[in-house]
Amino acid sequence: MDQLALIIGLLLATVVAVGLGDRLRLPYPVLMLLLAVGLTFIPGFPDLDIAPELILPIFLPPLLFATAQRSSWAVFRVRWRTLIMLAVALVVITTAVVAGAAWLMIPGIGIPAAIALGAMVAPPDPVAVESVAGRVHMPRRLITVLQSEGLFNDAAAIVIFQAAVAAAVGGTRIGPDVVLKFVIGAAVAVVAGIAMGWLTAIITRLVASMVARSAVTLVVPFAAYILAEEVHASGVIAVVVTALEMQRHSRPQDAAERVTRTAFWDVVELLVTALAFGLVGLEIRHVIRDEGSDIWGMLGVAAVVCVLVFAVRFLWLAVLAMGGRKRRNALQPTSAKEVLILTWCGMRGLATLALALALPLTLADGTPFPARDYLLVIACAVLLATLVLPGLTLPWLMRVLNASNDGTEERDAALVLAQRAQAAAVAALKEHDLMKDLPPEKVALVKEKMGRLHAELLDGSLRNESVADLRVRGRGLAIAVQTIALDAARQEVVLARNEPDMDPEVADRVLRQLDLRTMIMPE
């Protein structure tokens, strides 16, 4: 009962953290973490006991799925350089640098355990970045860079971590087969994700209940993750691919389902994110309590590792920025200002905690795992340094650098897309030639409505006075005219969402207004 009461308490605290974050303009995950750390200082406060091997399977699938739903295949085809350089190369380089430093500074750690530490602290957390960047009006281009990195870097870190732990436990060396294992695991995960997306599309077409179809989307991320892990593939990649496939199979006519699913996932993402970071806070306090006074002797090494994590990321992004200017690559940093912002947004989170807690207690011969206490303290220190400090200071940094986005770029993109939707609606009406059967005054009303369509899509207003006017005469035909127009507009936006140069979130914003317009139409 204590466990259930603690979970309910954390969920209720989420509401407080979100409200407080809105007032203070601070990210609520950071506030949840600090709140959880503070609560554990209360005498008799219960611990939340979750087996380490269950942390990633419980929290990672829904959070990755929620983030990946805001992207598309076309965007990833454009961002493949960013994926390789940040989600794979930067993870490998950070792992190597941290492992080398740990091997030099921690007596008796051994190379495999040092590599395990590097893999633990290497991958930034996409959920933390999303929650922080959106509140400071960061330019969309930088957010897409962080999204691209965050969706896949856990896969590389997990493979390296598992290989390092296996080598440490078995007393063997880490060989080049790690690369082959990663490539094969990624390929199998892509196949599993595509299959799961295809299967989900079939299920949602067979199920009549809209609520049930939304509920399926909650089950699918866990199923994709477990399926991939069972065949020794990457569960992370499988979940991301599943989400991308489901978006690819989205149909223009599924307006009510999209609105319901979006609202459902907004709630799920909020609660799971807050619960995950509450767990991070509880576990950090648990580590501090277990280590006691010994922790003070470990803080020097932890501080060095924290500095290295920031420094490696800054230098690597600086190299990418120089290359990005030469290639005019819009999906990489192009200035020192952007390098600094992206460095500050390299926030560690759930994956770092889960991997740290997954460290075995003993080796195969029964001896303690090398420097396990050291590794836990360092992982928690990196987590706090990269999450709390940037999370609380990023708004100030954006103001100092004058880097906040006023939304002009997004509004311009939405305007262009809204105009495309309006043009598609008018073309569909001309093709069906329905307006010839309407009285002249109704034709004028329909034309006025189509002329205002792009403005309604941009400002989010859903004025329905035209429908009321059209009901006076020719009600059925007038509704048919609007139905055809809205269907054509949605079709255009759904197609545009899969274009390489289209921001999926801008398309989703316009599509949501069309979906809401469709839902308020009279029967």
Secondary structure, DSSP 8 states (H G I E B T S, - for coil): -HHHHHHHHHHHHHHHHHHHHHHHT--HHHHHHHHHHHHTTSTT-------HHHHHHHHHHHHHHHHHTT--HHHHHHSHHHIIIIIIIIHHHHHHHHHHHHHHHSTT--HHHHHHHHHHHS---HHHHHHHHGGGT--HHHHHHHHHHHHHHHHHHHHHHHHHHHHHHHT----THHHHHHHHHHHHHHHHHHHHHHHHHHHHHH---HHHHHHHHHHHHHHHHHHHHHTTS-HHHHHHHHHHHHHHT--TT-HHHHHHHHHHHHHHHHHHHHHHHHHHHHHHHHHHHHHGGGGGGTHHHHHHHHHHHHHHHHHHHHHHHHHHHHHT-TTS--SHHHHHHHHHT----HHHHHHHHTS-SB-TTS-B-TTHHHHHHHHHHHHHHHHHHHHHHHHHHHHHHT----SHHHHHHHHHHHHHHHHHHHHHHHHHT-GGGS-HHHHHHHHHHHHHHHHHHHH-----HHHHHHTSS-HHHHHHHHHHHHHHHHHHHHHHHTSTTS-HHHHHHHHHHHHHHHHTS--
